Amino acid sequence: MKKGLRLFTLLSFLFVFSSSMYASQDNNDALDNNIENTDIQKSKEDFQKEIESLKQEKLLTPSNDKKSHKKIEKRIKIVQDQIDALKYIETEKSKQYLGTPIFDKEDFWKLIIKGIFNIFIILIIVRYIYYPVTRNKDYMFTYLLISLTVFLLCFLLDNVKIELAFALGLFAIFGIIRYRTDPIPIKEMTYLFIVIGISVVNALANKKISYAELVFANLLIVFVTFGMERLWLLRHETRKNIIYEKIELIKPENKEELLADLKERTGLNIVRYEIRRIDFLKDIANIRIFYYEDDSK
């Protein structure tokens, strides 16, 4: 169990680290683009003066010098594009409040569509594959909220340039979150990893990933999970911890008698048991019993 938690923590660290490095690289590329496009920082008046100057130059250029005319026209077109870009930036700023757009139609509908699709996939896995087998409402509640939180976190921070120090700090905050009350069984840990993985993929999918690929990846996970849970693993083994007072039956030679007594007392078709702790002062033992869920109905 501890090895599984360490592996999950290591994978999370590698994911955050790689994301931060990728974001830093994007930040550097954006900086280079800004350096190359410094002309756009000029005022519209400067651009207009430059266009007038180019037009005057074109008039003074001999009409038979077509090569020079084409160069001047190309330069005029570039300056005009810069003016249009400056107007677009001013228009977008006018739509913002405190530096943030009030409403971005494209991103908003992308959030709605991706969010509904992600919740739909998670509901299939958690509600209709996991819950009917385990009947554990606590984990179902946890999986749904973790999925929603991870999806929104990844989607909303996708366009934010996260530096390495901030990414490591964010990872440290999530590293504090631990389930300290009860150890998480390996199967529930697997479902947790599936829920987080699906949410991250759906949130960070960009134009390089087609909708067909995204839908296929999600449905593949759903079908494989369903096949493993319902078709291959036909019977789900459930476990319970009980306090047992007949301390004399814990001896190895009384194994069959102890198993029969446990079946009679619990009414369950117990397939095996584990003696976890023994308290000779109180003459009790902590025993974990294993039985199939179908047999208890």
RAPETA-V142237 format. One record per residue. N is the residue number from 1. RES is the residue in one small letter. PHI is phi in whole degrees, -180 to 180 (NA if undefined). OMEGA is omega in degrees with one decimal (* if undefined). Layout:
N:RES:PHI:OMEGA, N:RES:PHI:OMEGA
This chain:
1:m:NA:179.5, 2:k:-65:177.8, 3:k:-64:178.4, 4:g:-64:178.3, 5:l:-65:178.5, 6:r:-64:178.5, 7:l:-64:179.3, 8:f:-63:178.6, 9:t:-65:179.4, 10:l:-64:178.6, 11:l:-64:178.4, 12:s:-64:179.3, 13:f:-64:179.4, 14:l:-63:179.5, 15:f:-65:-179.6, 16:v:-66:-178.9, 17:f:-65:179.9, 18:s:-66:178.8, 19:s:-64:-179.4, 20:s:-68:178.2, 21:m:-65:178.0, 22:y:-65:178.6, 23:a:-66:178.8, 24:s:-65:177.8, 25:q:-64:177.0, 26:d:-61:-179.9, 27:n:-64:178.0, 28:n:-65:178.2, 29:d:-63:178.9, 30:a:-63:178.8, 31:l:-65:177.5, 32:d:-62:178.9, 33:n:-64:178.9, 34:n:-66:178.5, 35:i:-66:-179.4, 36:e:-71:-175.3, 37:n:-108:-178.4, 38:t:-67:-178.9, 39:d:-63:-176.3, 40:i:-71:179.4, 41:q:-80:178.1, 42:k:-68:177.2, 43:s:-82:179.3, 44:k:-66:178.2, 45:e:-63:178.4, 46:d:-63:179.5, 47:f:-66:179.7, 48:q:-64:177.7, 49:k:-63:179.8, 50:e:-67:177.8, 51:i:-66:178.4, 52:e:-62:178.7, 53:s:-63:179.2, 54:l:-67:177.9, 55:k:-67:176.9, 56:q:-64:178.3, 57:e:-63:179.1, 58:k:-65:179.2, 59:l:-67:-178.7, 60:l:-80:-179.8, 61:t:-81:178.8, 62:p:-55:-176.6, 63:s:-66:179.7, 64:n:-81:177.9, 65:d:-88:-176.2, 66:k:-67:-179.7, 67:k:-62:179.3, 68:s:-68:178.0, 69:h:-61:-179.9, 70:k:-66:178.7, 71:k:-64:-179.3, 72:i:-66:178.8, 73:e:-63:178.2, 74:k:-64:179.0, 75:r:-67:177.6, 76:i:-62:179.5, 77:k:-64:179.0, 78:i:-63:179.8, 79:v:-64:179.0, 80:q:-64:176.2, 81:d:-63:178.0, 82:q:-67:176.6, 83:i:-64:178.8, 84:d:-63:178.6, 85:a:-65:178.7, 86:l:-65:177.1, 87:k:-64:179.6, 88:y:-65:179.3, 89:i:-64:178.7, 90:e:-64:178.2, 91:t:-66:179.5, 92:e:-67:178.9, 93:k:-65:179.5, 94:s:-68:178.9, 95:k:-88:-176.3, 96:q:-99:174.5, 97:y:-126:-176.2, 98:l:58:175.7, 99:g:82:-178.0, 100:t:-124:178.3, 101:p:-61:178.3, 102:i:-71:-179.9, 103:f:-152:175.8, 104:d:-114:-172.4, 105:k:-59:-175.9, 106:e:-65:-179.3, 107:d:-67:-178.8, 108:f:-65:-179.8, 109:w:-69:175.0, 110:k:-65:177.2, 111:l:-64:-179.1, 112:i:-63:-176.1, 113:i:-66:179.8, 114:k:-66:179.9, 115:g:-64:178.4, 116:i:-64:179.4, 117:f:-63:-179.6, 118:n:-65:178.8, 119:i:-63:179.1, 120:f:-61:-180.0, 121:i:-66:-178.9, 122:i:-65:177.8, 123:l:-62:178.5, 124:i:-61:-177.0, 125:i:-70:-172.5, 126:v:-80:-172.9, 127:r:-83:-171.9, 128:y:-109:175.0, 129:i:-117:-176.5, 130:y:-77:-171.9, 131:y:-64:180.0, 132:p:-60:-179.3, 133:v:-88:-174.1, 134:t:-96:-176.5, 135:r:57:-178.3, 136:n:-106:-177.0, 137:k:-73:-178.8, 138:d:-63:-179.8, 139:y:-69:177.6, 140:m:-62:176.1, 141:f:-60:-178.7, 142:t:-65:-177.2, 143:y:-62:-177.6, 144:l:-65:-178.7, 145:l:-73:177.1, 146:i:-64:178.9, 147:s:-61:-179.8, 148:l:-62:-178.5, 149:t:-66:-179.4, 150:v:-64:179.4, 151:f:-61:-179.4, 152:l:-64:179.6, 153:l:-62:-178.7, 154:c:-69:-177.4, 155:f:-67:-175.4, 156:l:-73:179.4, 157:l:-96:-178.1, 158:d:-63:-177.9, 159:n:-93:179.6, 160:v:-90:178.8, 161:k:-80:-177.5, 162:i:-91:177.9, 163:e:-80:-174.2, 164:l:-62:-177.6, 165:a:-63:179.1, 166:f:-66:179.9, 167:a:-64:178.2, 168:l:-66:176.8, 169:g:-65:177.4, 170:l:-63:177.3, 171:f:-63:179.4, 172:a:-64:178.7, 173:i:-64:179.5, 174:f:-70:178.1, 175:g:-68:178.6, 176:i:-71:-177.2, 177:i:-70:-179.6, 178:r:-140:174.8, 179:y:-89:-172.4, 180:r:-91:-176.0, 181:t:-72:-179.4, 182:d:-131:175.3, 183:p:-68:-179.1, 184:i:-84:176.5, 185:p:-61:-175.9, 186:i:-62:179.6, 187:k:-68:178.1, 188:e:-66:176.1, 189:m:-64:177.6, 190:t:-65:176.9, 191:y:-62:177.9, 192:l:-62:178.8, 193:f:-65:177.9, 194:i:-63:-178.5, 195:v:-61:-179.8, 196:i:-66:-179.1, 197:g:-61:179.2, 198:i:-63:-179.1, 199:s:-64:179.9, 200:v:-66:-179.7, 201:v:-62:-178.8, 202:n:-66:-178.0, 203:a:-78:-173.6, 204:l:-97:178.3, 205:a:-63:-178.0, 206:n:-116:-176.1, 207:k:-67:179.6, 208:k:-73:178.8, 209:i:-110:-178.8, 210:s:-73:178.4, 211:y:-65:178.6, 212:a:-63:178.7, 213:e:-65:-178.5, 214:l:-65:179.2, 215:v:-65:179.7, 216:f:-62:179.9, 217:a:-62:179.6, 218:n:-66:-179.3, 219:l:-67:177.3, 220:l:-63:177.7, 221:i:-64:179.4, 222:v:-62:-176.9, 223:f:-67:178.9, 224:v:-66:178.4, 225:t:-63:178.2, 226:f:-63:179.9, 227:g:-65:179.6, 228:m:-68:-173.9, 229:e:-83:-171.5, 230:r:-106:-173.7, 231:l:-95:-178.2, 232:w:-84:177.5, 233:l:-86:-171.9, 234:l:-68:-176.1, 235:r:-123:-178.9, 236:h:-97:-179.5, 237:e:-86:179.6, 238:t:-106:-179.1, 239:r:-131:176.3, 240:k:-144:174.7, 241:n:-103:179.3, 242:i:-131:174.7, 243:i:-99:-174.3, 244:y:-117:-172.9, 245:e:-100:179.2, 246:k:-81:-171.5, 247:i:-66:-177.7, 248:e:-71:-178.0, 249:l:-86:-178.3, 250:i:-82:179.9, 251:k:-67:-177.9, 252:p:-57:-178.1, 253:e:-71:178.6, 254:n:-102:-175.5, 255:k:-59:-177.5, 256:e:-67:179.5, 257:e:-66:177.6, 258:l:-64:180.0, 259:l:-63:179.0, 260:a:-66:-180.0, 261:d:-67:177.9, 262:l:-65:178.4, 263:k:-63:-178.1, 264:e:-68:-176.6, 265:r:-74:-175.5, 266:t:-88:-175.5, 267:g:74:-178.8, 268:l:-109:177.1, 269:n:-85:-174.8, 270:i:-73:-179.1, 271:v:-95:177.8, 272:r:-164:179.5, 273:y:-148:176.2, 274:e:-131:175.0, 275:i:-89:-172.1, 276:r:-93:-180.0, 277:r:-139:178.5, 278:i:-128:178.1, 279:d:-118:-178.4, 280:f:-75:177.5, 281:l:-70:179.1, 282:k:-100:-178.2, 283:d:56:176.6, 284:i:-134:177.5, 285:a:-136:175.3, 286:n:-95:-175.2, 287:i:-119:174.5, 288:r:-101:-178.4, 289:i:-106:-179.4, 290:f:-124:179.3, 291:y:-151:180.0, 292:y:-89:-177.6, 293:e:-59:-178.2, 294:d:-64:-177.5, 295:d:-73:-176.8, 296:s:-86:-178.7, 297:k:-86:*
